[in-house]
Amino acid sequence: MSLRVAFQGERGAFSTEAAHRMLGREIELVPCETFEEMFAVTERGECDACLAPIENTLFGPVYQNFDLLLRHHLTIVGETYLRIVHNLIAPPGTTLAEVRQVYSHPVALGQCRRFFVQSPQLRPVAAADTAGSVKRVMEIPEPGAAAIAGRYAAEVYGASLLLEGIEDDPQNFTRFFLLIREGGTIPPFSAPSEVNKTSIVFTLENRTGSLYRAMAVFALREIDLTKIESRPIHGRPWEYTFYLDFLGHPEELRVARALAHLAEFATGVRVLGTYRHGPAQPSLLFESGEPLVPAPPTPSC
Amino acid sequence: MSLRVAFQGERGAFSTEAAHRMLGREIELVPCETFEEMFAVTERGECDACLAPIENTLFGPVYQNFDLLLRHHLTIVGETYLRIVHNLIAPPGTTLAEVRQVYSHPVALGQCRRFFVQSPQLRPVAAADTAGSVKRVMEIPEPGAAAIAGRYAAEVYGASLLLEGIEDDPQNFTRFFLLIREGGTIPPFSAPSEVNKTSIVFTLENRTGSLYRAMAVFALREIDLTKIESRPIHGRPWEYTFYLDFLGHPEELRVARALAHLAEFATGVRVLGTYRHGPAQPSLLFESGEPLVPAPPTPSC
């Protein structure tokens, strides 16, 4: 039986490309309308895993998924990175000169601003997502309609690439978490590195120096932090939950001691997962539109 | 000549209510389509000030405005808080039983989820903003149409309140910055407290312990941090800019020394402004829909 992997959005979305690259071609992708539904079906065991975008190097954090990590009992077992390449996509036979209205997610449209300035005859039209915009222009005949999306969405719906790489800034990467329910089986997946990374979430008393003390727990043990994110706590205005990623495994003594030290004064600490992480070098990242890799050769962990 | 204050959205938006509460009834409100335009017209001197929502206690930070603070040369000269109360609003004469489709911003619709569960005959419809939804149902005749927005929007467009306070969570506050261009004149405004607060933005070398050292600069001088926010740096994937708010004025010796200390190792430090801040007690905050205060009695600073 193939692995059931939940994702948010339409088939052909960047999430589905990341899932195939990470988990191979043989998986069964289960589309969900919302991130909340994606977390819920994975928690209930209706899917074996889900792939959640967590941050983008231009847009910032996908804050719904930070909040959902706190509300659901899923474990992070892997991460992957995808370089986001935007393309102008239309039904086969459409010429560039015929295009007038261009559908896509507002974030994708905003990342192709220079392209629209240089092409004043084109009108950007906001839609719910990138892959769904390709689906739309393929299914609903509309003269002059095109979409902005990844090359993978064009493949999935049999559409044509009119222009490739039309984004303003090529330093555009999305980081995804591979999540399973607590106690579930870790599927085999591709991860180009063996170094371990851990994500935790914690809350602190609202007093002077509390964040300093939390940072000291790690710095005094030379544990490298790679990311900190704060999110508001519902019901406690102007108080925050902190999400922290660092290099290390809770079974290493210095990491175990750091977590015990943090628990001495934090009002709550939860380990969200420890996982082999993707490469830090942008040049080594997957690029959306590269040929898809076959199923991964090595099991995880 | 009355003070020209730029805001994003439609008249009646929560921003315009916050502007009137903070700056009085006599101001001239200048609507802008985007936050970017709001920053630009203020920077060019076409407006004397603008009011930027910066974070909400349920939704989190307004990321665009953090990024715009970095890209534009505006100074924060004040802050205010508004409790967000959502109401069901319709053209006068409409009864609750007649309502079928309810327009509002997706965030506002999401904050009234319980209301929609209890009223299955109502269909939420996503729109660009809350006040604009009231404007729409008043201007375009459509049987069964209502909107979710603040009471102030109902007043502005002469609509009726069908139900008040339909939000799931009353601990819903938005914090706004009052911004002027660098070197501009600080307008008089209401601020219920005299304690000074400072906002800065800084970047750090990507090495172990750098955030710890930045936190130490403040903690070792017992300076109280109220908020930290990280944002991705464009063109440098997986590196972050940090926004920090703390209680204190750069002219105080310990604060001046902390900022000089931070500059010793930070790769960039900029003070975004020092300002009298709003009250920390939610019970003392303005509530959307309270009677509007007259023009403020005391000049600022």
Chai-1 contact restraints between the chains, C-beta under 6 A:
chainA,res_idxA,chainB,res_idxB,connection_type,confidence,min_distance_angstrom,max_distance_angstrom,comment,restraint_id
A,T57,B,P232,contact,1.0,0.0,6.0,A-B,restraint_1
A,T57,B,P237,contact,1.0,0.0,6.0,A-B,restraint_2
A,L58,B,H234,contact,1.0,0.0,6.0,A-B,restraint_3
A,G60,B,Y63,contact,1.0,0.0,6.0,A-B,restraint_4
A,G60,B,R231,contact,1.0,0.0,6.0,A-B,restraint_5
A,G60,B,P232,contact,1.0,0.0,6.0,A-B,restraint_6
A,Y63,B,G60,contact,1.0,0.0,6.0,A-B,restraint_7
A,Q171,B,G235,contact,1.0,0.0,6.0,A-B,restraint_8
A,Q171,B,P237,contact,1.0,0.0,6.0,A-B,restraint_9
A,F173,B,P237,contact,1.0,0.0,6.0,A-B,restraint_10
A,T208,B,E222,contact,1.0,0.0,6.0,A-B,restraint_11
A,T208,B,D224,contact,1.0,0.0,6.0,A-B,restraint_12
A,G209,B,A219,contact,1.0,0.0,6.0,A-B,restraint_13
A,L211,B,M215,contact,1.0,0.0,6.0,A-B,restraint_14
A,Y212,B,M215,contact,1.0,0.0,6.0,A-B,restraint_15
A,Y212,B,A216,contact,1.0,0.0,6.0,A-B,restraint_16
A,Y212,B,A219,contact,1.0,0.0,6.0,A-B,restraint_17
A,M215,B,L211,contact,1.0,0.0,6.0,A-B,restraint_18
A,M215,B,Y212,contact,1.0,0.0,6.0,A-B,restraint_19
A,M215,B,M215,contact,1.0,0.0,6.0,A-B,restraint_20
A,A216,B,Y212,contact,1.0,0.0,6.0,A-B,restraint_21
A,A219,B,G209,contact,1.0,0.0,6.0,A-B,restraint_22
A,A219,B,Y212,contact,1.0,0.0,6.0,A-B,restraint_23
A,E222,B,T208,contact,1.0,0.0,6.0,A-B,restraint_24
A,D224,B,T208,contact,1.0,0.0,6.0,A-B,restraint_25
A,I228,B,S230,contact,1.0,0.0,6.0,A-B,restraint_26
A,S230,B,I228,contact,1.0,0.0,6.0,A-B,restraint_27
A,R231,B,G60,contact,1.0,0.0,6.0,A-B,restraint_28
A,P232,B,T57,contact,1.0,0.0,6.0,A-B,restraint_29
A,P232,B,G60,contact,1.0,0.0,6.0,A-B,restraint_30
A,G235,B,Q171,contact,1.0,0.0,6.0,A-B,restraint_31
A,P237,B,T57,contact,1.0,0.0,6.0,A-B,restraint_32
A,P237,B,Q171,contact,1.0,0.0,6.0,A-B,restraint_33
A,P237,B,F173,contact,1.0,0.0,6.0,A-B,restraint_34
A,P237,B,P282,contact,1.0,0.0,6.0,A-B,restraint_35
A,P282,B,P237,contact,1.0,0.0,6.0,A-B,restraint_36
